[in-house]
Amino acid sequence: MDAEDLIKSCRAIKLSDEEEGRFSFKRSMKAKGEKIVAGCLIGKVLHTREVSIEGLKLAMSRVWKTSREVKIKKLGDNVFMFKFGSEVDKRSILVGGP
């Protein structure tokens, strides 16, 4: 599944009338969540073997040379969330890759 398919799938999620009444989020929670996600990128390592967070962090720090630390969290099979300490670093990675 590529990013566009994932976005389409997420947009298709709807709560039923019954479910809608069960969930309520304070505006401050929503704003805080948006702020956290804004500093993150999701990536998948295309390799047949399992990749360790430590190895990935070492490799990416050498390649990306960010001004601030990048925190990495494992989300699934070689799928990781990268949380950037700087918006400038995040934008630089989006433009320059990998």
N, C-alpha and C positions, 0 to 999 in steps of 0.2 A: 504494500500500500504506500503510495507516495503522499507527499504533503497535501496536495490538492484534494485527493480522495479523503484524507483524514479530516480536512476542513469541511468538506461536503457532508461527511458522516456526522460530525459534531453539530453542524447547523440543522441537520435533520432530526436531532433529538428534541422531543417535545414531552412535556409533562401532561398527564391527564388532568382533568378538572379536580379530581380527588387528590392526586399527588401535589398539585400546585399549592393547595392550602397548607400542606405539611412543611413546606420549606420557606423560610424567610431569612434573608441575609440583611444585616445592617449595612447601610451605605459605607460605613467606615471599613467593614470587613471586605466589601467588594473592592474598594479603593486600595486597601492594603494588598489584597491578592493580585490586583492588576499591576501594582508597583513591583511585587516580587517577580511575577512572570515576565514583566517588561525587560528585566535584566538577564533573561535566560534564553538559551538556544537548546534545541533537542537534536541529537545526532546519533547515527547508527554506524558502527564500525562493520564494514563488509568483509568479514573474515570467518572462516569455518570454525576456528577455535575460539574459546572464551577469552575475552580480553579483561585484564585486571584494571581496576581504577588507578592503582599506583603506577602501572606501566603507561597507561593512557595519559595520566597527568604529567608524567615525566616527558613523554614524547611531545605532547601538545605545548608544554611550556617552552620547549626548545624551538618548535616551529612557530608558534604564535608570538612569543616574546611580548606578552602583555605587560602593561604598566602596573597592574594589580593582580592579586591572586584570582585564579579561576577555580571555583569549587565544582566538583563533579559528583553527581549522584547517579547510581545505576538504577535504571527503570525497568529493564528487561534483558532479553538475550542480545547482548552487545548494543543496547540502546541506553544512551546516557543523557542526562541533563547537565548542561554547563551553565553555571551561575557566575556571571561576570561582575567584578567589583567596579567596573567602569563602563559606562555607556559607549565611550569612545572606542574602547577595546572591542566591545561587542560589534559595533558597526564596522570596524576595521576587519574583523574576522569574516563578517557577512560579505564584504566587498572582495577581500583578498583570498579567503579560504585557507586551507582546506576545511 
